[in-house]
């Protein structure tokens, strides 16, 4: 009898063990400090960041690039793909600080760029573009550099930006260029009202979602450019600034237009133009609010190519 019970117990243990799901290994983590990055806000840590990225991108298994707390001075940084895996997390607990000399990055278009990557998530952290010096230069009427975008994703797919804060960008805060399946959520963007630094600029992309974010830059909260299709913006607090803009179209003879843009449950505060849209077949529905001027909403339509298909619903 005891032998039978022991056999049954062993059999039950074997069945439970065999049916248990295999343990999921944690992604390998590569801290930028392990490669020489200094959280003092002054030491140039660019090489350390790129060395850590080489390890993360070259891993055949899911991997994480980790930025601990502290301030890390970062010059021009290109995180180049394609990578050997499509499950990369960039976890930022600290602040990335751009060079205080706005001319040091030169004629580059961006400060930080991810190119040709798939399955990258940027989580948390602060980007400090240190753009105030460049804004002052431009305000003085002097000859100044155009400035750089703080963060760009280019030719990439399946991207998520979550919990990131961007402040005082020289130019655009975030650019999504020629990407598919992008989620931007819980992002906070801030700059002085005279900075003229749009938050998100999208072009040549498909399926971008912007959720639960707070944007106040003195310029467009979201600027939608040519080639944009299937953009969803929801639960965004916008202002001060220009609102949400669809434009900069028709600069090229053959250029993709803008299709299927949805803006939902969005609050505009202190904005000049809640929605600057240059399209037809638009439905305005359930809009409430007050205006600081005599004109609450203006449809500036061309006499040669008038607006068509505009619908108003209370």
C-alpha positions in Angstrom: 0.0 0.0 0.0 2.8 2.4 0.9 4.6 1.5 -2.3 1.4 2.3 -4.3 1.0 5.7 -2.5 4.6 6.6 -3.2 4.2 5.7 -6.9 1.0 7.8 -7.1 2.7 10.8 -5.4 5.7 10.5 -7.8 3.3 10.3 -10.8 1.4 13.4 -9.6 4.6 15.3 -9.1 5.9 14.3 -12.5 2.6 15.4 -14.2 2.6 18.8 -12.3 6.3 19.4 -13.2 5.8 18.4 -16.8 2.7 20.6 -17.2 4.3 23.7 -15.6 5.2 26.4 -18.1 8.9 27.0 -18.6 10.4 29.9 -16.7 10.8 33.0 -18.7 14.3 34.4 -18.6 14.7 38.0 -17.7 16.2 40.1 -20.5 20.0 40.6 -20.2 20.6 44.1 -18.9 23.4 46.3 -20.0 24.0 49.4 -17.8 25.7 52.4 -19.4 27.7 52.9 -16.3 29.4 49.5 -16.9 30.8 51.0 -20.0 32.1 54.2 -18.4 29.1 56.6 -18.4 29.3 59.2 -15.5 26.1 60.5 -13.9 27.7 63.9 -13.2 26.0 65.9 -15.9 29.3 67.1 -17.4 31.4 64.0 -18.5 30.6 63.1 -22.2 29.1 59.7 -21.9 28.3 59.2 -25.6 30.8 56.4 -26.3 29.6 54.5 -23.2 25.9 54.7 -24.4 26.8 53.5 -27.9 29.0 50.7 -26.5 26.1 49.5 -24.4 23.8 49.7 -27.4 26.2 47.6 -29.5 25.8 44.8 -26.9 22.0 45.2 -26.7 21.5 45.3 -30.4 23.9 42.4 -31.0 22.1 40.1 -28.6 20.1 37.3 -30.1 17.9 37.3 -27.0 15.7 40.1 -25.5 18.0 42.7 -24.0 17.7 45.9 -22.0 19.8 49.1 -22.0 19.7 50.6 -18.6 20.4 54.3 -17.6 20.5 54.7 -13.8 19.5 57.8 -11.9 21.7 60.9 -12.3 22.5 63.3 -15.1 24.3 62.0 -18.2 25.9 64.3 -20.7 25.2 62.9 -24.2 26.4 64.2 -27.5 25.0 63.2 -30.9 23.9 59.6 -30.6 22.8 57.3 -33.3 21.4 53.9 -32.1 21.7 52.0 -35.4 19.9 48.9 -36.4 18.9 46.5 -37.6 19.4 44.4 -34.4 19.6 40.7 -33.9 16.4 40.7 -31.7 13.1 42.6 -31.7 12.5 42.9 -27.9 14.7 45.8 -26.7 13.9 48.0 -23.8 15.7 51.2 -23.1 15.0 51.9 -19.4 15.9 55.4 -18.3 15.8 56.3 -14.6 18.0 59.4 -15.0 18.3 62.5 -17.2 20.0 62.7 -20.6 21.5 66.2 -21.1 22.3 67.7 -24.5 25.5 69.8 -24.9 25.1 73.3 -23.6 26.9 74.6 -26.7 24.1 74.3 -29.3 26.6 74.4 -32.1 28.5 71.4 -30.9 26.3 68.9 -32.7 26.9 70.7 -35.9 24.6 70.4 -38.9 22.9 67.2 -37.7 19.1 67.1 -37.7 18.8 65.2 -34.4 20.4 64.7 -31.1 19.2 61.1 -30.4 18.0 58.9 -33.2 17.0 55.2 -33.5 17.3 54.0 -37.1 16.2 50.7 -38.7 15.1 49.1 -35.4 12.2 46.8 -34.6 10.5 46.2 -31.3 12.2 48.9 -29.2 10.6 50.4 -26.1 11.9 53.6 -24.5 10.6 53.7 -20.9 10.9 56.6 -18.5 13.5 59.2 -18.1 14.0 62.9 -19.0 15.5 64.4 -22.1 16.9 67.9 -21.5 17.6 69.5 -24.9 19.1 72.7 -23.3 17.5 74.8 -26.0 17.2 78.1 -24.2 20.5 79.4 -25.6 19.5 78.7 -29.2 16.1 80.3 -28.6 17.8 83.5 -27.4 20.1 83.5 -30.4 17.1 83.3 -32.8 15.2 85.9 -30.9 18.1 88.3 -31.2 18.0 88.1 -35.0 21.5 86.7 -35.3 22.6 83.9 -37.6 21.9 80.7 -35.7 21.8 77.0 -36.3 18.4 75.5 -37.1 18.7 73.3 -34.0 18.2 69.6 -33.6 15.3 67.2 -32.7 15.7 65.7 -29.3 14.5 62.2 -30.2 13.7 60.6 -33.6 12.7 57.2 -34.7 13.4 56.6 -38.4 12.5 53.6 -40.7 11.5 51.6 -37.7 8.6 49.4 -36.6 6.8 48.3 -33.5 8.0 51.2 -31.3 6.8 52.3 -27.9 7.7 55.5 -26.0 6.3 55.3 -22.5 6.7 57.7 -19.5 9.3 59.9 -21.1 9.6 63.6 -20.3 11.2 66.0 -22.8 12.1 69.6 -21.9 13.6 72.5 -23.7 14.2 70.9 -27.1 16.1 72.9 -29.6 13.7 72.0 -32.4 11.1 69.1 -32.4 10.9 67.1 -29.2 9.9 63.8 -30.9 9.9 62.9 -34.6 8.3 59.7 -36.0 9.6 59.3 -39.6 8.8 56.4 -41.9 7.7 54.1 -39.1 4.8 51.7 -38.5 3.0 50.6 -35.4 4.2 53.3 -32.9 2.7 54.0 -29.4 3.5 57.2 -27.6 1.9 57.3 -24.1 2.3 59.0 -20.7 4.7 61.5 -22.2 5.2 65.0 -20.7 6.6 67.7 -22.9 7.5 71.2 -21.7 9.2 74.3 -23.0 8.9 78.1 -22.7 6.0 79.6 -24.6 8.5 81.4 -27.0 10.5 78.3 -27.8 8.6 77.4 -31.0 9.4 73.7 -30.5 6.6 71.3 -31.6 6.2 68.1 -29.6 5.5 65.3 -32.1 6.1 65.6 -35.8 4.9 62.7 -37.8 5.5 62.0 -41.5 5.5 59.0 -43.8 4.2 56.7 -41.1 1.3 54.3 -40.6 -0.5 53.5 -37.3 0.8 55.9 -34.7 -1.1 56.3 -31.4 -0.5 59.1 -28.9 -2.2 58.6 -25.5 -2.5 60.1 -22.1 0.1 62.8 -22.5 0.6 66.4 -21.5 2.1 68.8 -24.0 2.9 72.5 -23.6 5.6 73.9 -25.8 4.4 77.2 -27.3 4.1 75.5 -30.7 2.1 72.6 -32.1 1.3 69.8 -29.7 1.1 67.4 -32.6 2.2 68.4 -36.1 1.0 66.0 -38.8 3.0 66.0 -42.0 2.8 64.3 -45.4 2.5 60.6 -45.7 0.7 60.2 -42.3 -2.0 57.5 -42.2 -4.0 56.1 -39.3 -3.0 58.5 -36.5 -4.9 58.3 -33.2 -4.6 61.0 -30.6 -6.6 60.5 -27.3 -6.6 62.0 -23.8 -4.0 64.6 -24.5 -3.7 67.9 -22.6 -2.5 70.4 -25.1 -1.3 73.9 -24.4 0.0 76.5 -24.2 0.8 76.5 -27.9 -0.7 76.2 -31.4 -2.9 73.1 -30.9 -2.9 70.2 -33.3 -1.9 70.9 -36.9 -2.2 69.1 -40.2 -0.1 70.9 -42.8 3.2 71.4 -44.5 1.7 69.6 -47.5 2.2 69.9 -51.2 5.8 70.9 -51.1 6.6 68.2 -53.6 4.7 67.5 -56.9 4.2 63.8 -56.0 3.6 63.6 -52.3 1.5 61.3 -50.1 -1.4 63.1 -48.3 -2.8 62.6 -44.8 -5.4 60.0 -44.1 -7.5 58.8 -41.2 -6.6 61.1 -38.3 -8.6 60.8 -35.1 -8.4 63.3 -32.2 -10.5 62.3 -29.2 -11.0 63.5 -25.6 -8.3 66.1 -25.9 -8.2 69.3 -23.8 -6.8 72.6 -25.3 -5.7 75.3 -22.9 -4.2 78.6 -23.9 -3.8 77.5 -27.6 -4.0 79.8 -30.6 -5.6 77.3 -32.9 -7.1 74.2 -31.3 -7.1 72.4 -34.7 -5.4 73.7 -37.8 -6.6 71.4 -40.5 -6.2 71.7 -44.3 -8.4 68.9 -45.5 -12.0 68.2 -46.7 -14.7 65.8 -45.5 -14.5 66.7 -41.8 -17.0 66.2 -39.1 -16.9 68.5 -36.0 -18.9 66.9 -33.2 -19.6 67.7 -29.5 -17.2 70.6 -29.2 -17.5 72.8 -26.1 -15.4 75.7 -24.7 -14.7 79.4 -24.6 -12.5 81.7 -26.7 -10.2 84.5 -25.6 -11.0 86.4 -28.8 -14.2 87.3 -30.7 -13.6 84.4 -33.1 -13.9 81.0 -31.5 -13.2 78.9 -34.5 -12.1 80.0 -38.0 -12.2 78.0 -41.2 -9.7 79.6 -43.5 -10.7 78.2 -46.8 -9.2 79.0 -50.2 -11.6 80.8 -52.6 -10.0 78.9 -55.5 -10.1 75.5 -53.7 -12.8 75.9 -51.1 -13.5 73.6 -48.2 -16.0 70.8 -49.0 -17.9 68.3 -47.0 -17.8 70.0 -43.6 -20.3 68.7 -41.1 -21.3 70.1 -37.8 -23.0 68.1 -35.1 -23.9 69.2 -31.6 
